């Protein structure tokens, strides 16, 4: 199974694994699974840190890069196909970060790992974070 982490799932995987569901922790620890992190996660982290809504031990660029490397996760850039796929998503969720990640999961055939119940209503594979 290939996973795409939402922002909270990435933050918890990086620094608070106990916050993740047992199923999500097990999937992350399974060496057969590839774990992807969207560039939208980096974007959201940078914005929330700048607004004071997220406290990090170092600047966002250093934090995201170091955690990706140490955890062995892979970056998933946003493509035109991902952006265009947001247009066909039902209006379940208005958050642009979640919508682009849901579109990425659908286009790439990834299981979206999220705690957000609304995000799990979309017709993509999902796993509760």
C-alpha positions as CSV (number, residue, x, y, z in Angstrom):
1,X,0.0,0.0,0.0
2,X,1.3,3.5,-0.9
3,X,0.4,6.2,1.5
4,X,-0.1,10.0,1.3
5,X,0.0,11.8,4.6
6,X,-2.1,14.8,5.4
7,X,-0.4,17.6,7.4
8,X,-1.4,16.3,10.8
9,X,-0.5,12.8,10.0
10,X,3.0,14.0,8.8
11,X,3.5,16.1,12.0
12,X,2.4,13.2,14.2
13,X,4.6,10.7,12.3
14,X,7.5,13.1,12.7
15,X,7.1,14.0,16.4
16,X,4.1,12.4,18.1
17,X,3.5,8.9,16.8
18,X,1.3,8.1,19.8
19,X,-1.3,10.5,18.2
20,X,-1.7,8.2,15.2
21,X,-4.2,5.4,15.1
22,X,-2.7,1.9,15.6
23,X,-3.6,1.1,12.0
24,X,-1.8,4.2,10.7
25,X,1.3,3.5,12.8
26,X,1.3,-0.1,11.6
27,X,1.1,1.1,7.9
28,X,3.9,3.6,8.4
29,X,6.1,1.0,10.0
30,X,5.5,-1.6,7.2
31,X,8.6,-1.5,5.1
32,X,6.6,-2.6,2.1
33,X,4.7,0.7,2.0
34,X,6.0,3.8,0.3
35,X,5.0,7.0,2.2
36,X,4.5,10.2,0.4
37,X,4.2,13.8,1.7
38,X,2.6,16.4,-0.6
39,X,4.3,19.7,-1.2
40,X,1.0,21.1,0.0
41,X,2.0,19.8,3.5
42,X,5.1,22.0,3.3
43,X,3.0,24.9,2.1
44,X,0.5,24.5,4.9
45,X,3.2,24.1,7.6
46,X,5.0,27.2,6.3
47,X,1.8,29.3,6.4
48,X,0.7,28.1,9.8
49,X,4.2,28.6,11.3
50,X,4.3,32.1,9.9
51,X,0.8,32.9,11.4
52,X,1.9,31.5,14.8
53,X,-0.6,28.6,14.6
54,X,2.1,26.0,14.6
55,X,5.2,25.9,16.7
56,X,8.3,24.1,15.4
57,X,11.7,23.5,16.9
58,X,13.4,25.0,13.8
59,X,12.3,27.0,10.7
60,X,9.7,25.2,8.5
61,X,12.1,24.5,5.6
62,X,14.6,22.8,7.9
63,X,11.9,21.0,9.8
64,X,10.2,19.5,6.7
65,X,13.4,18.6,4.9
66,X,15.0,16.9,8.0
67,X,11.8,14.9,8.9
68,X,11.4,13.7,5.3
69,X,14.9,12.5,5.2
70,X,15.0,10.9,8.7
71,X,11.7,9.1,8.2
72,X,12.5,8.0,4.6
73,X,9.3,9.6,3.3
74,X,9.1,10.8,-0.3
75,X,8.0,14.2,-1.6
76,X,5.1,14.4,-3.9
77,X,5.0,17.6,-6.0
78,X,1.8,19.1,-7.2
79,X,1.3,18.6,-10.9
80,X,-1.2,20.1,-13.4
81,X,-3.1,16.8,-13.3
82,X,-3.4,17.1,-9.5
83,X,-4.5,20.7,-9.7
84,X,-7.1,20.0,-12.4
85,X,-8.5,16.9,-10.6
86,X,-9.6,19.2,-7.8
87,X,-12.2,20.6,-10.2
88,X,-14.0,17.2,-10.3
89,X,-14.1,16.7,-6.6
90,X,-17.5,17.0,-4.9
91,X,-17.8,20.0,-2.6
92,X,-17.4,18.0,0.6
93,X,-14.4,20.0,1.9
94,X,-13.5,23.6,1.2
95,X,-10.0,23.5,2.6
96,X,-7.6,23.9,-0.4
97,X,-4.8,22.0,1.2
98,X,-7.0,19.0,1.8
99,X,-8.6,19.2,-1.6
100,X,-5.3,19.1,-3.4
101,X,-4.0,16.2,-1.3
102,X,-7.2,14.3,-1.9
103,X,-6.9,14.9,-5.7
104,X,-3.2,13.8,-5.5
105,X,-4.3,10.6,-3.7
106,X,-6.9,9.9,-6.4
107,X,-4.6,10.6,-9.4
108,X,-1.7,8.7,-8.0
109,X,-3.7,5.8,-6.5
110,X,-2.5,6.5,-2.9
111,X,-4.2,5.8,0.4
112,X,-4.8,9.1,2.1
113,X,-3.9,9.1,5.8
114,X,-6.0,11.7,7.6
115,X,-7.9,12.2,10.9
116,X,-10.4,14.5,9.1
117,X,-13.7,12.6,8.7
118,X,-14.8,14.9,5.9
119,X,-11.7,14.1,3.9
120,X,-12.4,10.4,4.3
121,X,-15.8,10.9,2.6
122,X,-14.2,11.4,-0.8
123,X,-14.0,8.5,-3.3
124,X,-10.3,7.7,-2.6
125,X,-8.8,5.1,-0.4
126,X,-8.3,6.4,3.0
127,X,-6.9,5.4,6.4
128,X,-7.7,7.1,9.7
129,X,-4.6,8.8,11.0
